[in-house]
Amino acid sequence: MTVKATELRKGTVILQGDDLLLVTDFSHSTPGNWRAIIQVKVKSLKTGQTSQFRPSSSDTFETAYLEKRKAQYLYQEANGHYVLMDAETYDQYHLEQEMAAEKMAYIKVNDVVDVTFHETTPIDIELPSQVVLEVTEAEAAVKGNSATGVKKDAVLETGLRIKVPMHIGIGDKVKVKTDSGEFVGRA
C-alpha cells in the first residue's frame, strides 16, 4: 500500500529499496504562506542506523505489511543468535544478537513474547511494560542504611544489571520497567 509523505505517522514502517525503515519522528509544518515542510526521522530495522530526510508533500512511500505472532524464547546459540519458536506452527526463528540483545535482557528462557515479522523474517520483539525477574547477585545490606533511600547494584537472572533498594536480597523477585530498566517494586 502506498501513502503520501503527509500521511506518514510515527510507528509506520516503510520500504526503501530492500530496507525496512521505522518512522520514529514526524513533523509537518506550514509556516505562513510558504510551502509545507515535512521532516521525517527513521530507523533501519536491518542495521539499526537512524537518519533524517525531508520529502516533498507529493512523494509517496510503500508501507510494509507486518504481522505479529506469539513466540517462545528457547535458547541462545554459541554464535549469539537467539532462537524462538512460533507458538502455533512450532517453526523456529533466529534473531541476530545485534538486533535483539537489549530486549533479550528482559526475557527468560520459555517466556512467550510478540514477534513482528515482515514476510517470513522476524524483525522486532515487543516486550510487556514490566517483567518479573529474580535477583541472583546483590551486595549485602548494611543495617541502618535502608532509611536513606540509597540504592545498590543487583544482577538479575537474565544478566541484566539494575539499581535496587538496600532491602532487596538474593532470591527476591522484582518488577522491572522494560523501557527504562528501572526497579518498580517487589513481586
Buried (B, 14 or more C-beta within 10 A) or exposed (E): EEBBBBEBEEEBBBBEEEEBBBBEEBEBEEEEEEEEEBEBBBBBBBEEEEEEEEBEEEBEBEBBEBEEBEBBBBEBEEEEBBBBBBEEEEEEBEBEEEBBEEBBBBBBEEBEBEBBBBEEEBBBBEBEEBBBBBBEEBEEBEEEEEEEEEEBEBBBEBEBEBEBBBEBEEEBEBBBBBEEBEBBEEE
